[in-house]
């Protein structure tokens, strides 16, 4: 039982590899629909959070890196959706 708890805790405290990858992919998807110009605010926030995630990761602050990567992904998704809606309406 203790072994299971230790393994689960170790998994939670590791580097947020998947979250970082998800954030990068979401930003690429946003770029592909022109989010830099059609949704600059959300796109900028996505980039800033990704940079913060990278910095936290380099410093070994995995929890902070994970939360920033998740925020980056959320803002990138929002920027992409705004851009798609912009294209539909114009």
C-alpha positions in Angstrom: 0.0 0.0 0.0 2.8 2.5 0.9 4.5 1.6 -2.4 1.4 2.6 -4.4 1.2 5.9 -2.6 4.9 6.6 -3.2 4.6 5.8 -6.9 1.5 8.0 -7.3 3.2 10.9 -5.5 6.3 10.5 -7.6 4.2 10.6 -10.8 2.6 13.8 -9.7 5.8 15.6 -8.9 7.6 14.8 -12.2 8.3 17.2 -15.0 5.2 18.2 -16.9 6.2 16.8 -20.2 2.7 16.2 -21.5 1.4 19.6 -20.4 4.4 21.3 -22.1 3.8 19.4 -25.3 0.1 20.1 -25.2 0.7 23.9 -24.8 3.2 24.0 -27.7 0.8 22.1 -29.9 -2.1 24.4 -29.0 0.0 27.4 -29.8 1.0 25.9 -33.1 -2.7 25.3 -33.9 -3.4 29.0 -33.0 -0.7 30.2 -35.3 -2.1 28.1 -38.1 -5.3 30.2 -38.1 -3.6 33.5 -37.6 -4.3 34.0 -33.9 -1.3 36.4 -33.6 -3.3 39.1 -35.5 -6.9 38.0 -35.0 -6.6 37.4 -31.3 -3.4 39.1 -30.1 -4.4 39.4 -26.5 -5.1 35.7 -25.9 -2.3 34.6 -28.1 0.2 36.8 -26.2 -1.0 35.4 -22.9 -0.5 31.9 -24.2 3.1 32.7 -25.2 3.9 34.4 -21.9 2.6 31.4 -19.9 4.6 29.0 -22.0 7.7 31.1 -21.4 7.0 31.1 -17.7 6.4 27.3 -17.8 9.8 26.8 -19.6 11.6 29.0 -17.0 9.9 27.2 -14.1 10.8 23.8 -15.6 14.5 24.9 -16.0 14.5 25.8 -12.3 12.9 22.5 -11.3 9.6 24.1 -10.2 7.5 21.4 -11.8 4.2 22.4 -10.2 4.5 26.0 -11.4 5.6 24.8 -14.8 2.6 22.5 -15.0 0.1 25.2 -14.1 1.7 27.7 -16.5 1.7 25.1 -19.3 -2.0 24.4 -18.7 -2.8 28.2 -18.8 -0.8 28.5 -22.0 -2.8 25.8 -23.6 -6.1 27.4 -22.4 -5.2 30.8 -23.8 -4.0 29.3 -27.1 -7.2 27.3 -27.5 -9.2 30.6 -26.8 -7.0 32.5 -29.3 -7.6 29.8 -31.9 -11.3 29.8 -31.4 -11.6 33.6 -31.6 -9.6 33.5 -34.8 -11.8 30.8 -36.3 -14.9 32.8 -35.4 -13.3 35.9 -36.9 -12.8 34.1 -40.2 -16.4 32.8 -40.2 -17.8 36.3 -39.6 -15.6 38.1 -42.1 
